[in-house]
Amino acid sequence: MRGKRQALLISVDARPLYPGSSEQDMELLGMQGDLEFYVDTELRVPLRIAGRVPWAGRVSLELKALTIP
Protein backbone atom coordinates (compact mmCIF):
# COMPACT_ATOMS: atom_id res chain seq x y z
CA MET A 1 0.00 0.00 0.00
CA ARG A 2 1.35 3.38 -0.96
CA GLY A 3 0.49 6.92 -0.02
CA LYS A 4 -0.81 8.44 3.18
CA ARG A 5 -2.30 6.26 5.89
CA GLN A 6 -4.82 7.07 8.62
CA ALA A 7 -3.16 6.71 12.02
CA LEU A 8 -4.27 6.55 15.63
CA LEU A 9 -1.94 8.20 18.17
CA ILE A 10 -1.43 6.23 21.38
CA SER A 11 0.56 8.08 24.05
CA VAL A 12 2.14 6.20 26.94
CA ASP A 13 2.69 8.58 29.84
CA ALA A 14 5.25 6.79 32.02
CA ARG A 15 4.86 7.32 35.76
CA PRO A 16 6.38 5.41 38.68
CA LEU A 17 4.16 2.61 39.96
CA TYR A 18 5.93 2.27 43.31
CA PRO A 19 7.42 4.95 45.59
CA GLY A 20 11.11 5.32 44.90
CA SER A 21 10.81 4.16 41.29
CA SER A 22 11.72 6.43 38.38
CA GLU A 23 10.56 6.94 34.79
CA GLN A 24 13.81 5.36 33.64
CA ASP A 25 12.35 1.99 34.64
CA MET A 26 10.15 2.25 31.50
CA GLU A 27 12.24 1.49 28.40
CA LEU A 28 11.44 0.29 24.88
CA LEU A 29 13.97 0.08 22.03
CA GLY A 30 16.35 2.24 24.06
CA MET A 31 13.70 4.95 24.50
CA GLN A 32 12.84 6.00 28.04
CA GLY A 33 9.94 7.85 29.64
CA ASP A 34 6.89 8.92 27.63
CA LEU A 35 6.37 7.17 24.27
CA GLU A 36 4.10 7.80 21.28
CA PHE A 37 2.82 5.05 18.97
CA TYR A 38 1.20 5.88 15.63
CA VAL A 39 -0.86 2.85 14.59
CA ASP A 40 -2.47 2.31 11.17
CA THR A 41 -6.23 2.31 11.79
CA GLU A 42 -6.94 -0.26 9.06
CA LEU A 43 -4.01 -2.69 9.33
CA ARG A 44 -3.34 -2.21 13.07
CA VAL A 45 0.43 -2.07 12.60
CA PRO A 46 2.71 0.57 14.15
CA LEU A 47 3.72 3.22 11.60
CA ARG A 48 5.91 5.25 13.97
CA ILE A 49 7.26 4.96 17.51
CA ALA A 50 8.63 8.14 19.06
CA GLY A 51 10.37 8.77 22.36
CA ARG A 52 13.54 10.00 24.04
CA VAL A 53 16.90 8.25 23.95
CA PRO A 54 19.16 9.55 26.73
CA TRP A 55 22.29 10.04 24.60
CA ALA A 56 20.50 11.23 21.39
CA GLY A 57 17.44 13.19 22.53
CA ARG A 58 14.03 12.85 20.85
CA VAL A 59 13.96 10.16 18.14
CA SER A 60 11.35 8.39 16.05
CA LEU A 61 11.35 5.06 14.25
CA GLU A 62 9.19 4.93 11.12
CA LEU A 63 7.93 1.95 9.15
CA LYS A 64 9.20 2.31 5.57
CA ALA A 65 7.88 -0.91 4.02
CA LEU A 66 5.48 -3.71 4.87
CA THR A 67 4.85 -6.95 3.01
CA ILE A 68 1.62 -8.79 3.80
CA PRO A 69 1.51 -12.35 2.45
C-alpha positions as CSV (number, residue, x, y, z in Angstrom):
1,M,0.0,0.0,0.0
2,R,1.4,3.4,-1.0
3,G,0.5,6.9,0.0
4,K,-0.8,8.4,3.2
5,R,-2.3,6.3,5.9
6,Q,-4.8,7.1,8.6
7,A,-3.2,6.7,12.0
8,L,-4.3,6.5,15.6
9,L,-1.9,8.2,18.2
10,I,-1.4,6.2,21.4
11,S,0.6,8.1,24.1
12,V,2.1,6.2,26.9
13,D,2.7,8.6,29.8
14,A,5.2,6.8,32.0
15,R,4.9,7.3,35.8
16,P,6.4,5.4,38.7
17,L,4.2,2.6,40.0
18,Y,5.9,2.3,43.3
19,P,7.4,5.0,45.6
20,G,11.1,5.3,44.9
21,S,10.8,4.2,41.3
22,S,11.7,6.4,38.4
23,E,10.6,6.9,34.8
24,Q,13.8,5.4,33.6
25,D,12.3,2.0,34.6
26,M,10.2,2.3,31.5
27,E,12.2,1.5,28.4
28,L,11.4,0.3,24.9
29,L,14.0,0.1,22.0
30,G,16.4,2.2,24.1
31,M,13.7,5.0,24.5
32,Q,12.8,6.0,28.0
33,G,9.9,7.9,29.6
34,D,6.9,8.9,27.6
35,L,6.4,7.2,24.3
36,E,4.1,7.8,21.3
37,F,2.8,5.1,19.0
38,Y,1.2,5.9,15.6
39,V,-0.9,2.9,14.6
40,D,-2.5,2.3,11.2
41,T,-6.2,2.3,11.8
42,E,-6.9,-0.3,9.1
43,L,-4.0,-2.7,9.3
44,R,-3.3,-2.2,13.1
45,V,0.4,-2.1,12.6
46,P,2.7,0.6,14.2
47,L,3.7,3.2,11.6
48,R,5.9,5.2,14.0
49,I,7.3,5.0,17.5
50,A,8.6,8.1,19.1
51,G,10.4,8.8,22.4
52,R,13.5,10.0,24.0
53,V,16.9,8.2,23.9
54,P,19.2,9.6,26.7
55,W,22.3,10.0,24.6
56,A,20.5,11.2,21.4
57,G,17.4,13.2,22.5
58,R,14.0,12.8,20.9
59,V,14.0,10.2,18.1
60,S,11.3,8.4,16.1
61,L,11.4,5.1,14.2
62,E,9.2,4.9,11.1
63,L,7.9,2.0,9.1
64,K,9.2,2.3,5.6
65,A,7.9,-0.9,4.0
66,L,5.5,-3.7,4.9
67,T,4.9,-6.9,3.0
68,I,1.6,-8.8,3.8
69,P,1.5,-12.4,2.5
